[in-house]
Amino acid sequence: MRYLLASITFTLIGVTMSQPAVALEIEKTYCEMLTNPLGIEADQPRLTWILNDPEMSRGAAQSAYEVVVASDPSLLEPGKADVWDSGRVRSGENHFIEYGGRPLQSGERVYWKVRVWDRKDEVSDWSEPSYWQMGLLEPLHWKAEWIEHPGKVEAPFPANYARKEFSIDGKVRRATLYSTALGLYEVFLNGEKVGDHVLAPEWTDYDARVQYQSYDVTDMLNESANTIGAILGNGWYAGKIGLTLVVPDGPTRGIYGDQPKFMAQLEVETEDGKKQIVTTDNTWKITKQGPIQANDLLDGETIDSRNEMPGWNKNGFDDSNWQAVDVWDAIGPDRVAQRNQPIRKTQEIAPVSINEASPGVYIYDLGQIFTGWCRVKVKGSKGTEVLLRHGEVLNEDGSLYTANLRVPKDGRDYGAKQEDRFILSGDGEEVFEPRFTYHGFRYVEVTGLNQKPELEDLVGVFVHSDCPEVSSFSCSDEFVNQLMQNIFWTQKDNMHSIPTDCPQRDERCGWMGDALVFAQMACFNMNMDRFFTKWLVDIRDAQARDGRFPDFAPQPYDSDIRFSGVPSWGDAGVFVPWDVYVNYADKRILEENFEAIERWLTYIGTQSPEYLWTGNRGNDYGDWLNGDLVKMEGWPENKATIPKEVLATAFYARSSQLASRMATVLGKQDRAKHYSDLHEKIRDAYFKAYVNDEKQVKGNTQSGYALSLYYNLVPDEDRAALAKHMVEAVEEYNHHISTGFQTTKMLMTELTDSGNVETAYQLLLNRELPSWGYMIDHGATTMWERWDGYVEGRGFQDPGMNSFCHYSFGAVGEWIYKLIVGIAPDAGQPGFKHIRMEPHPGGGLTWAKVSLDTVRGTVVSDWRIEGKAFIWKVRVPVGSAATLSIPATENQTVTESGKKIDASETIGKSKDRVICRVLSGEYEFRVE
């Protein structure tokens, strides 16, 4: 792979270009990577369009574009556009084109479309009209007040129901609702829920900022009488969140505040041009006497249907026994528009079986670990209580395993109960579905029924951040296919506006070390630009005053005191912005984070005499959950853990290197040189301190060698020696993996890069403990937190930390994408403007294929083995180029579309690789 990296500066040679016979097509358009977004706050929103050449002609590319923006769709023509007409701009760029018109106003909606020219100067059709709408751009534009219940907060912490009736004078032309909560909320107009968000406004540091949502409600309003209503849940603000027990004598819930609060501003424009505003204020009414009598993200929800209030969110409801709201007179956190895709219900999951584990105890198996809740149909007498308990796996006796939820037996308010209670009204068949909780589970235990339920009486509702899925993978090995599916499910299960570590126990935090190792894989699976953009704000909000990045974000436990400054975990504040930039060419993400990155590196420098990070390293987790934590007979002891100062210094080196590259992109040449020089000093110090004369890395572990090679911390002439020691370390474990979260994908990569491809495949395909195969052979549908979360004959690992849905060891998927199928972005030309493609067949696989939707279009790598021939189909999107590393020995012949490629048509060659560079189009190479 490093040879390929060095090859991309060569000029295209040999592969014939053809000009498109038809004009390019514009498939999709985005503003700030969202479709027709509301609530944009950027001064210069960025526009993107995805191009397609219907004939996939080689070398197809955009040569110019024109964007028109107008206040009305009827004005979207050159010469008529009253907001902005870019004119014809000579450029091949289709991504993140900055709006260049006049300043836009709060709430202003504008429409846009684009057309492009190709290299033959053929013009495309205009795209379909799109739009974006600005948010409330200044604090003074908010007229609404925070409202809350005036009563005392006490168990069981019911939901609040708030309402207001109002009138609209005239026919509605356009109406926008801006709403948010400290807590969770769902809002209604005239009895109908507004939008499809759930668990809004999502988790932020509520002491600093809260996201607001913007909804087009034009079609939901009546011309005269209307009612707006809201249900308020406790959520992350007023309920339980993970790890509260770490604060001595601290509260177990309500870390940010004890009472949920709501704010809404409805702006209505009528056909006669008048504007009306309806806001939260002291005229609203509120009650806690509704059906949701308890709600907590971790513990679950209690719904008492005897308390139903039919019509509470419609006109004419009698709210005379409701109370007047209190207006919260604090300034409150900054209100910022939501920049990321919302959490939504994305799928319904039908159970595959039901079993009566013991008399009256029914366990549904939904066949897949996922996050969300269940919708159930039940019948029973008034007051009957039906209890749903949720768990990931079963005990060996068939009962529900919940020990890993960490609920104390002494009644203390810790842990995550994952229980939903439904109390029946007795009025025939009743349907229950929670709103303000979520669980991580595959199995559901149901009790309290008066008869055996039917399979169709329960359905799972999958809930997660709804980022676009962008790839598909398949290969000839069904185990590898299952592994990739497990990785994908685990990713989605842990996306709830932040990348959580696990979705079940009382943690669910945005652990940064986990995200660091998985970020690239996450980008291969889904478009993560908006998701990570939001989370990086959370990280900056949690940065300590001395520059330490937090261990997780949001971090409500004071980063100045605890949970900050850990190697690799803190470095995610550097790595994740870089991954976003590399995958999406998002330069703005570097601009937003560079100052925080410099503060982090300055802090590390104070702890690194002689350029070795030997000072304070916070909780210093090291290579987390490596082989030394595996409990099994005959397993080597204390030979897997890389010394923590070695890992720390390696990440210090890499972060300084990335800071230098970011500074170059941002045009900060003095800072680029500063961090480049720093990187070289750390690299030299690392080699002298941690690599001995026999080229052994301190600790002599798989992790240490992989880390040193992956971050290129040794001279080129010593790489082979380190690789030899790395293989020996694998052999010492009888060809089993012993690495932890931070270094597993590094080991797979460096085995491959050093020519030990079959050794890497052996680790991948191994079915013995510890391995990915062992997890799957024992029923895993998601990634386990530990290599030995369950061992046949021994049972479960320590329940204090034993998630069965934890994505970190799924980072191996990045290696599968990059080096089995062979697709990787290039930091030198980000956003897949240039693509590195380098497949490594092996392990008995006879074919593998990936299709990946990028911000330039679709990339495909599709190889198969037929007899002694290797056949590789490649697709490069319009306007992009790719450097291909074709597996071919010196004695083999390489053809493309039946034509032999000779030495003059390549840009590089080694004993087992032929390197060539191609432009957009489809290609088929054959090696035999």
N, C-alpha and C positions, 0 to 999 in steps of 0.2 A: 504493500500500500504506500509505503514511503517513496518507492520509485515512481509510482503513479503521481504522487503529489508533486514530484519534481519535474514532471513531464508536461504540465498543463500550459506552459508558456510557449510551446512550439506552435507553429502555424499549421492549419489544416492542410493535409496532403492527401491526394489520391482519391478520396471518396467523391464520386461524381455528384455535383449539385444539379438540381432541376428547379425551374421556376414554376410556381403554382399556376395551374390553368384557370382557376377560378379565384375570386377574391377571398380574403380571410373572413372568418365569421367571429362575431363577438358572442360568446356563450353565456357569460355571467358578468355582473357588475357588482361592485362593493364600494361602500364608503366606510373608511376605517375598519375594513375587513368584515363589515356587517351588511346585511341586506336591508335596504330601506330603513335605516335606523332612526329612532327618535332619541332626543336627549344628547346630541353631540355638543361637546364643549370646546373642542379644539378650535383655535383661531383659523387655522388653515386645514380643514379636513382633507384627508388623502383618499384619492380615488384609484380603484383598481378594476381592470377588466381582463377576463380570461379569453384568450384567442384560440381559435381552432382553424386548421386548414383541412377542409373536407377530403382532400386527396392526399394529405400527409406528404406533400412535395418536399423534397430535400432542400434544405436551406431556406425554407419559408420563414419570413420575419417581417415584423412591422417596420416601416421606414418613417412614418409620421402619424400623428393623431390630431384630432380636433375634439374638444370638449365644449359643450354649450350648457349653460345653467340659467334657469329662468324661474320666475315667480309663479308661473302657471304652465302646465304641459303644452298649452296651445302656442306658447312662445318659444318652444324648443326648436328653433331654426336659426342658422347663421343670419345675422342682420336683424333678428328679432329678439334674440335672447337678451333679457333686460338685467341679468345679474352678472354673467361672465361668458365671454366667448374667447376661448384660448387662441382662436385662429389655428391655422395649420402649423403644428410644431414638429420640426424634424427631430425625431427621436425614436429609438427602438424600445423605449421603456413603456411598459403597460401597468406598472405596479407602483403604488404610493405616489401618484401624481398629485401635487399639492394644489388645492383650490387657490386661484389667483384673483378672485374678484373682490368686490367691496366687502367691508366688515359686515357680518351677518348679526342680526339682532336676536335677543332671547325669544324662543318659541317660533322663530321664522322657519318656514318650510320652503325648500327650493327643490326644483326638479332638474334632472340632468340626463344627458345621453352622450354617447361618444361614437366616433367613426375613426377608422384607421386606413392607412395606405400600406401596401406591401412594397416589395423591392422593385416590382415592375410598375409602380405608381398606380396600381389598380386600387380603387377605393371600395371599402366594405359598405354594407348597409349600416344605417344607424342602429345602435343598440336599442332595445326596448327602453322607454323612459323609466328612470328610477328617481328616488328622492332621498333626502335626509332632512331632519328637522333639528334645529338647535335646542339645547336645554335652557334652563334658567341660568344665565351667565354671570349674574352678580347677586350677592346676598340680598341686596335691596329689592331684587325682583321677586323675592319670596314674601308674600303677604300672609301666609298661613302661620299658625302657632302650633306648638307641640301641645297635644292634649293627652290626659291620662285619667285613670279611675281615681276618685278621691279617697277610696277606702284603704284600709290596712291590708298589707300583703301578708298572706298566710297560707299554709298548706290547706288543700292540695294544689294550690296555684292554678286556678281556673283561667280560661281565656276570657278576654273582655270583648263585649259586643258594643259598638258605637254606631250612631246613626244621626242623620239630619235630613229633613225634608226642605226642598227649595223649589223655586219656580224659574223657568227660563222665559224671557219675554221676547218671543220671535222665533222664527224658523232657524234651526242650527245649520250653519255653514261648515264649521269645523270646531271640534272640541278636543282638548288635550288635558289629561289628568296627570299631574305630577304627585307622586305619593311615596312615602317611606315610613319606616318605623324604627324605634329602638326596641328591638324584639323581632317578632315575625308578624306578617300581616297578610290578609287577603281582603281585597276591597270589592265592593259590589255597587252597581248602578241599576236601580229599578229591578232588583231581585236577581240580576245576572252577574256572575263573577267577571271582573275586568282582567283581561290578559290570561296567559297560561303559565305565568311564573308560579313556582312554589318555593317555600322557604325564603321568600324575599324579606328584606333587602340584602340577605346574605351576610357573611361574617366579615367585618372589618374591625379595626381598632376604634371602638365607639367613643373613646376619649378624644380621638383625633378627627375621624370622618365617618360618615354613613352614606351609603349609596341611595340615590333615589331612582325610581323607575318612571318612565314616561309612556303613556298609553294614548292611542287615538281612540276616543270614545264617541266620536261623532254619531255613529249609528245606534248608540245605547241611550240617547237622551230623548225625552219627550219635549214637545214644544211648550208645555206649561209645567205641570206638577212632576217632580222627580224626587227620588230618594237615593242618597248615598249612604252606604253602610260599610263597616269594616270589622273583621275579627282579628284580635290581637293575641299573639302567642308569646311565650317567654323567650324562646330561642336562645341564641348565644349571649344576648344582652342580660336577661333576667333569669335564665335557667341555669342548668348545670353545664359546665364545659370540662374538658379533660384536664387532669393533673392538678386539680384544686388542692389536693392533699399535700402538695409540695410547699405550700405556704404555711408555716407554723401558726396554728390557731386562727387561720384565715377562714373565710366563709366557704361553704361548699357549693353555693349557687349565688346568682346575682352579682357576679364579679364586677360588672360595669354599672349595674343599677338594679333596683328591686322591683320596679314597676314598668311594664311595657308602655311605650308612648307612640303616638301616631301623628302624622302630619300629611295633609293633602291640600292640593291647590288645583281646582278645576277651572280652566280658562276656556271660555266659550265665545266664539265669534258668530254672530247671527248674519243672516242674509242682507240685512240693512246696514251692515258694517259696524254695528255696535259690539262692544266687548263686555262680558260679564265675568266676574270671578267669584267662585264659591270656595271658601277655605275652612280648614279646621279652626274653631274658635270656641268661645264659651257658650255658644248656642247649641252645641251638640249634647246629646244624651248618651248614657253609657250604663252597662250592667255587667255583672259577673254571673248572672243566674241562667245562662244559656246551657246548651247540652255539653259543651266541652268543659268538664269539671276538673280536669288535670291535664297539663301538657308539658312535656319536657323532651328535648332532643335526644337525651340519653336514656331516660327512664321509660318514655312512652306517653300514651294519651288515654284518658278516660272519657268516654262519651256516654252520657245518660240521656237516652232519647225521651225519657219522661219530661225532660226540660225543653223539648223542642218549642220554638217560638215561630209558628208559621207566619210568614209575611213580615218578619222583623225588618227586612231590608227593602220593603216596598212601601208605596204611599198608603197612608191611612192607618198604619199600625198604631195601636194604643201603647204608647211608651210612658204613660203617666206614672208608672211605678219605677221607671228608670231614674237614675240620678243625673244631675248636671255634671259635666266633666270638670276636672281641674285643668287650668292652663299652666303648663310648666314654664316658669319664668326664667329659667337658665338660658344662656345663649345656645348651649348645645354644641355638638360637633359640626364641623363643616359638612355641608351637603354637596355631594358630587354625583354627577350622572353615572349610571352603571355603564362600564366600558366593556364588560365581558358578556358572553352569552349567558342567559339565565339558567337557573336550575329548573328543570321541567320533568313532567312525567313523559318518559320516552318510549315505554314498552310495557305491555301486560304479559305476565308470565304464568302460564297455566301449570298447576301441579301435575306431577306424573304418577303419584301414588298417595294413598292414605292408609295408615296403619293404626290399630288400636293397641298402643304400647302397654296399657294396663286398663282395667275397667274405667270407662269414662274419660280416658286420656287418649286423644287422637293426634297423631303426628302426620302432617302433610309434608311431602317431599316435593319441592318445586324444581329439583333437578339441577339447580345452578345457584351458587352464591351470588347475591346481588344486593343492592341497597334500595331501601324504600319502605314500603309497608304493604299491608294486605287489605283488600276490599272483601267483605264477607256478607253472605246472606244467611240470616238466622230467623228462627221462629221460637217463641216461648212465652211464658206467662210474664206479666208485668213484674219488674224488679229482678228478673233473672239476670245474673251476671255471667257473661262469657269472657273468658280470659285467653288471650293469645300471647304466647311466649316464643321468642325468636332465637335461633342459634344456627351456627355455621355447620356443625357436624353432630353426630350422635355418639353417645357412649357405646361401649361394646354390648351392653344389655338392651340397646335400642332406644334408650331414653335420651332426652335432649341434653347435649353438652353445653353448659353455660358457665363453667368454672372460670373460663377466660374473660368473662365480663367483669370480674373483679368486684362483685357486690359483697361487702362484708357481712358476715353472719351475725355481727353484734348490733346491727341496725343503724350504723353510721351512714350518713347520706353520701356515700361514695359509690363508685361503680356505675354500670349502665344496665339497668334492669331489662330493657328491651321488651317491655310488656305493654300491651294495649288491652284495655277493659271496655267492654260494651254492655251497657245496662239497658234491658229491653223495656219498651213501653207496653208490650203485649198486643199491639195492633197488627196482627198478621205477620207477613214476611217483612223483615226490616233489613236495610242495607247500611253497613257501617264502613267508614273509611277515614283514617286520621288525616290531619293537615299539618301539624306542627311537631313532628318527630320524624326520625328515620332510623332504620335498623340495618345491620349487615347480617344476612341470614340466607340459608337454603331451606331449613326445616322450621315448621311452625307447629307448636304444641297448642291444641285447642281443648279447653275444659269448660264445664258449665252447661253443656248441651243436654237436652232431655232425650235426644236420640242420635244415632250415628249420622254424621254429616255425609253429604255427597261430595264427590270430587270437585264438581263445578260450583260448589257453594263458596269457594275461596279462590281468589286470584291475586297474584303478586303484582305490585305496581312499581316499576323500576324508575328511580328518581336520581338524577345526577345533572351536573352542568352539561348543557346540550351543545357542546362543541362539535363542529362538523367532522364526521368520520371521513378520512381521506385515503385509505389504502385497503388493499385486499392482498392476502398472502395465501399461497397454497404450494404444496410440494408432494412428492411421492411417498413420504413417510407420515402416516396418520398420527404417530406420536408427536412429531414436530408440529403438525397442524393443530393438535390439541393444545400443545404448549403455547403456541402463538394466540390461540383463542383465550386461554387462561390469562395470558398477559393482558390482552385487550379488555377482558371483563374486569380484571383487577384495577386497571387504570380507571375505567368508568366508575367503578364502585367507590373510588377514592377521589372523586371530583365533585366537591360541593362548595364551589367558589374558591376553594383552596385545595392544594394537593395533600389530602390527609394521609397519614401513615396507615390507618386501618379504620374500618367503618363500624366496628361493633363495640369495643370496650370503652371505658371512660378515658379516652385519649382523643382520637380523631383530630389531631393537631397537624398543622402544616409543617411537618418536620423537613428541614432544609437539606440534610444530608441524603435523605431518601430521594428527594426531588432532584438533587444534583446528579446522581448517577442515572436517573431515569428520564431526564428531560428530553434527550434526543429521541429516545424510543417513544415517548409521549407524542412528539412532533411527527413521527412516522405514522402513528395511529390516527391522530386527530389534528385539526388546525388549532394550535394552542396559543396563537399570537395574543388574542384578547384575554384569554384566561391567565396567562403568565403576566401580561401587562398589569392586570388588576392585582395579582398576588405580589408582584414586585413593589407596588405601593405599600402593601401591608408590611413587607420586609423593611422598607425604608422607615415606615412609621415606628417600627420596633427596634431600630438601630440605637444602641446605647450612646450616651453622650461622648464617650471616649473612642467611638468608632467601631466597637464590636457589633457584628451582625448577630441577630438572635439565633437560637437553635431551631426555633419554629416561629412561624408567623401566621396570623396575629399572635402576639405574645403579651398576655395581660398581666404577667407576674413581675414586671419591672426588669427590663434587660440590664439596667445598671447594677442590679443585685444578683440576678440568677438567670440561668439558661441563655448564655450568650458567649461568644468568643471561642467557639470550638472549631478546630481544623476540619475541613471538608464541609461541615454543616454551615459554618459562616461563609465559606467560599462559594456556596450556592448564590450568594448575592453578586458574585462575579460571573460564575459559569452560566446561570440561567439567562441573564440578559444577552450573553454572547450566543447561546444556543438559539434564542429568539431571533437575533440579528442574522445568524447564519442561515436559518431556515426560511425566514420571511423578509430578509433585506430591510429590517425595521431599524433604521438609523436612529429614529426618535427614541427607541428604548435605550440606546447607549447614551444619548444626551440626558435622559431623565435619571439615569443611574450612575453616571460616571463620578459625580462628586461623592456619593456614598461609598463607591468602590475605593476611591482614593483614601477616604477616612479609614476604611477597613485595613488597607495595606499599611497605612501609617501606624495603626495600632499594632499590627503584627510586627512591624519593625521595632517597636519598643520592647517586644518580648523575644527578639531574635538576635542576641549577641553573636557576632561572627557569622551572621546570615543563616543561622540554624535556629528553628523555632523550638527553643528549649525552655522558654519562660511560661507564663500563665497560658493554659489552654482550656480554661473552663472545665466542663465536665469530661472533656477529652475521651470521646467514645471510641476512638480508634477505628480499626476495620471491623465494623459492627457485626456481631453474630457470625464470626468466622468459625473455622473448624474446631477450634479449641472449646467451643460451647456445645459441640455435638456429644451426646451421651449414648455410647454404644460399645459393646464388648469388642476388644481387639483394635479399637481406634487409637491412633497415636495421640499422646497427650502433650500439650504445651509446645507444639511445633508449628502452629499455624499463625500465631499472632505476630504481625509485624510490629516492631517497636514503635511506640506512638510518636516519638520525636522524628522518626524517619518519615512516617506518613504525613505528619504536620509540615515538615520542611518541603516535602514534595508538592503539597498543595500550595504552599507559599510561593514556590517557584512557578507553578502553573498560573496562579492568579496574577502574579506580576507580569508574566508573559502575555496573558490575555489583556491586561490593562494597557500594555504597550500597543497591542494590536487595535484596541478600541480607540486609544488616543490618536493613532494614525488615521483611522476612519473619520474621526472627528476633526482632523486637521490640527491637532495639538502636538506639534512635532517635538517641542521641548519635553513634554510629558512622555511622549512615546520613547524618546531616547533615555529618559530617566528610568522608566520601567524596564526597558530592554537591558540597560546596564545592570539594574538590580537583579533581573532574572539571571544574567550570566554569573553574577557574584554568588547568588544562591546555588545555582547549578554546580559551580566549582566547589563551593563549600560542602555541598551534599556529597559529591563524589569522593572528596578527600576524607570526609568524616564517616561515611557509611558504606563505602565499597573498599574491601581490603585488597591486598596484592593478588589474591587468588580469584579476584573478581566476584567475590561473594558479598551480597548485600546483607547488612547487619540483620540478624535474626534468621537468615537462610530459609525464608518462607516463599511459598508460591506468590503470596501477595507482594512481598518486597521486590522480587524480580519483575513481576508484571508492572508494578507501579513505576519502577525506575526506567523500564523500557518504554512504557506508554507515554510518559511525560518527557522522554528523551533526556534523561538526567545523567547520561554516561556518554563518553566519547564514542564515535561511530566504530572505532576499531575494537571496542570492548563489548559491543552489543552481542556478538555471537557467543562470547564466553558467558555472559549473563543468561542468554537464552538457553544454553546448555544446562546451567544450574537450575533454571526454571523447570525444564523438563525433568531433571533429576528429582526436584521437589515434588512434582506430580507423581513420578514413579514411586517415591517413598510412601505415598498414600495409596499405592496399588491402583494408580490411574483413577483416583477420585479427587474431587475438588475440595479444597480446604479454605478457600477465600471467603471473605465477608461481603457486606453490601458494597463497600467502596471499590473493591478490586476484582470482582468476579468477571465483569465484562472486559476488564483490562487483560486478565489472564487469557481469555478466549481470543482476544484480538492479537496479543503478542505471540501466542502459540502459532496462530495463522501467519502472521507477518514473518516469523522466523523460519517458516517452512515446515512446521510441525502441524500441518493441517489435520492429518488423521488423528493425532492426539487430541486436538480440539474437538473433533467430531466424536471421539470416544467419550469425552467428558459430557458432551451434549446428549448422547444417546444412551448413556449408562442408566440402568434401571435399579441398581443397587444403592442402598443408603450410603452416603448422602448424595442425592442427585435430583434433578428435575423429574426424571422418570419415576423415581420412588414416590414422589408426590402424586403424580398422575395415576400410577398403578394402585394407589390407595385412595382413589376417589376424588382427587383435587379437581375442582373446576375453576379455581383461581390460584394465585401464587401464595405459598405459605411464607410466614414471617421467618421461620427457622427451618434449617435443613431437616431437622428431626422433630417437627411439631407433633408428629405421631409416629410411633415405631411399633410395628406388630410384635406382640408379646411383651412389650414394655409399657405401652400406653402413651398417654399424652405427656408433653413437656411441661415445664413449670407454668401453671395457669396464669401467673403474674405477667407473663409476656408470651402469648402463644396465639397470635392471630393466624387465621387461615385465609386471609385476604390482605396481602401486603405486597406491593409491587416491586420492591427493591431488587430481589433476585430475578425479576423479570427483565432487568436491564440487558440480559443476554440477548433479548430480541433485537437490540441495536446491532450486535455482532451478526445476527442472522440476516438482517436487512443489508448491512454494508458488505459483508464478506462471504455469505453463502449465496444470496441472490445478487448482491452487488450494486446497491444504489446508495450514494452518499452525497450530501451537499458540499459545496466548496466555499470555504470562508473567504477566499479571494474574490469570488464573484457570487455573492450570497443570493438567497432566494431561488436557488436552482437555475440561476442564469448560466452557470456552468455546473455540470454534474460529473462526479467521479463514479465510474462503474467498473467493478472488479469482482466478478464471481469466483468462488472457490468450490467447485464440485468435489464431493467426497462423501464418506460415511455411508456408502451404498445408496445415496439418493440418485434417482434417475431423472428427476426433473424438479424445477423450482421456479416459481413465478411471483412477481410483485407488480401491482399497478398502484401508482402513487400520484394523487392529485396535488400539485404544487401551485404556488402563486403564478407560475408561468403556464401551467397546463399539466397534462398527464405524462408521467414518466413510466415506462414499462421495461422490466428486465425479465426475460422468459427463456430459461435454458433447459435443454433436455439432452440425454445421452441415448443415441441409437446405435447399438453395436459398438464400434470403436470410434464413432463420430460424436463430437460435441457440437451442438447446434444452439445458437444464441440469437434470439430475437430481441431487438432493442427499439424503443420508441423515445424520441427526444422532442419535447414540446416546441411550438413555434417560438422562434427568437432565442432559443437556448442552444448550447453546445455541450458536448460530452467528451471526456477522455475515457476511452475504453481500454481496459487491460484484459486481453484475451488469453485464456489459458491455452498455451500452445508451446510445445517443445521445439527445439531447433530442427528436428527431423519431420515435423508435421507441416502440412499445407493448410493455409488459411484462405478461404474464399468468402466473398461477400456478394450475395445475390448471384451466385454462380461464377463470379469473376475472381480469379486468383489475386491476392494482395501480395505484392512483392516488396522488397526492402525499401524501394523508393517511396512507397506509399505508407510507411509507418513513421512514427516520431520517436520510437524507442523500442528496445528489445532486450530481453534477458534470456537465460537458459530455459525458462518455462513460461515466458510471457511475451506477447506482441502488443505494443501500445499504438493506438491510433486515435485521432480526434475527428469527430463528426459534428455536423450541424443538425438542425431539426430534421425530423423525418423518421421513417421506419427502415430498419436494416436487419438483415439476417446473415449471420456469420456461421461458417461451417469449418470445423477443425478436424482433420483426420490424416 
